[in-house]
Amino acid sequence: MDLSARSEGRCKVTLVFWFCLIGFALIGVIFGAVRLSAWSDGERAKIVAKHEAKMRSMHAIEGFNPELLYEGQQQGVALALDPEARKFAIGLPNAATRVYKFEQLIAVEVVRNGETITTTRGTIDTQGAALGTLLAGPVGGLLAGAKTHSVTTTETRTTALSLKLVLNDLHLPTAHVVFFLAGGPGRGENSFAMHEGLKALDEWYGRFKTILVNLERRVGAADREFEFVQTEPLPEPEQKGWMARTFSP
């Protein structure tokens, strides 16, 4: 009886020990999840606050009154247009908002999966399948797949869509604004997020293309003001010796 009682007592102690261990483990897991959730909410709040500050900065620029805004699917990315002042602004993550005159826009491109599929100066054969039957608008047609002169076409899964602006700016010669980035729930190909991004991309590509078309029409006009970043003129050639043409320092 004495041995049986001792054995029973040890079993009870062992059970209590494991119950306590499991209980502490569960408490630790719950506490960690709560802390992680609070940290995630805090980080999300910081990101949203930065994005809202970026959007407010668009309205705080002197001499710039944005009538058209794109907040971007990436936090901290924004586009704004002031047609009356003939200016546009680009907001990029962790950088000050930059404002440009229309005349400082050199080219605009639509980029899919890191590759340019169209520019304002190029043409492309848009006959093909892939996304063409699902997407509307000029850009949607281009996403149908760039068809070369070969017999076959290649269908590529769309993972990213962005707008590339080529600028007359030595410090920021190109700016990429993302309109769709795959990954996460509800962000797959042909998802609502992709269609919304494509719609916005189509609109902003058309706006910047319109700016360039109007600039081309004004080439040679007296009221065109093109501000080159390089303002220093090239040196004049001078004659030095027989048939020697060199540039003066």
CORFENMO-V886974 format. One record per backbone hydrogen bond with DSSP energy under -0.5 kcal/mol. NH is the residue of the N-H (numbers start at 1). CO is the residue of the C=O. Records with the same first field share a line. If there is no record, write none. Layout:
# CORFENMO-V886974
NH: CO ; CO
This chain:
# CORFENMO-V886974
5: 1
6: 2
7: 3
8: 4
9: 5
10: 6
11: 7
12: 8
13: 9
14: 10
15: 11
16: 12
17: 13
18: 14
19: 15
20: 16
21: 17
22: 18
23: 19
24: 20
25: 21
26: 22
27: 23
28: 24
29: 25
30: 26
31: 27
32: 28
33: 29
34: 30
35: 31
36: 32
37: 33
38: 34
39: 35
40: 36
41: 37
42: 38
43: 39
44: 40
45: 41
46: 42
47: 43
48: 44
49: 45
50: 46
51: 47
52: 48
53: 49
54: 50
55: 51
56: 52
57: 53
58: 54
59: 55 ; 56
60: 56
61: 58
64: 61
66: 64
67: 81
68: 81
70: 79
73: 178
77: 74
78: 91
79: 70
80: 89
81: 68
82: 87
86: 82
87: 82
88: 100
89: 80
90: 98
91: 78
92: 90
95: 92
98: 90
100: 88
102: 86
104: 101
105: 102
106: 104 ; 166
107: 166
109: 164
110: 118
111: 109 ; 162
112: 115
113: 160
115: 112
117: 110
118: 110
120: 108
126: 124
131: 143
132: 129
134: 131
135: 131
140: 136
141: 137
142: 138
143: 139
144: 141
145: 142
147: 125 ; 145
148: 146
155: 153
156: 154
159: 157
161: 180
162: 111
163: 177
164: 109
165: 163 ; 175
166: 107 ; 164
167: 165 ; 173
168: 104
169: 167
175: 165
177: 163 ; 175
178: 176
179: 161
180: 161
182: 159
183: 187
187: 184
191: 188
193: 186
195: 191
196: 192
197: 193
198: 194
199: 195
200: 196
201: 197
202: 198
203: 199
204: 200
205: 201
206: 202
207: 203
208: 204
209: 205
210: 206
211: 207
212: 208
213: 209
214: 210
215: 211
216: 212
217: 213
218: 214
219: 216
221: 218
224: 221
226: 224
227: 225
228: 226
231: 229
233: 231
238: 246
240: 244
244: 241
245: 243
246: 238 ; 244
248: 236
